[in-house]
Amino acid sequence: MLHICALAYMSDLTLLGSAQVNHLHEREHLQVASLDHAMWFMRSFRADEWLLYDQSSPSAGGGRALTHGKIFTQRGELVAAVVQEGLTRYRHGYQP
């Protein structure tokens, strides 16, 4: 259970960043917050071993972003899938 909890925590740290790729030069002006976060665990794993986190954002706009993630072991086994919706908007007063 410790490894599941650790991976759930880690999976939330960077996923919304995949929706900000086109706005990297304005990143300090963005307000970002997780609205919901869902995970599915496919097989056992160790969170203290090497894991690859493949992240993408199929849609972002209107202050919201949808992001997907897949987490693989070093052997290429899918251990978890993640979907997150987040708030991504400019901070109050900033004009792009």
MOQUI-V433235 format. One record per run of one state. SS is the DSSP state (a for helix, b for strand, c for the rest). FROM is the first residue (numbers start at 1). LEN is the number of residues. If there is no record, write none. Layout:
BEGIN
ss->SS from->FROM len->LEN
ss->SS from->FROM len->LEN
END
This chain:
BEGIN
ss->c from->1 len->1
ss->a from->2 len->28
ss->b from->30 len->12
ss->c from->42 len->9
ss->b from->51 len->11
ss->c from->62 len->2
ss->b from->64 len->10
ss->c from->74 len->4
ss->b from->78 len->13
ss->c from->91 len->6
END
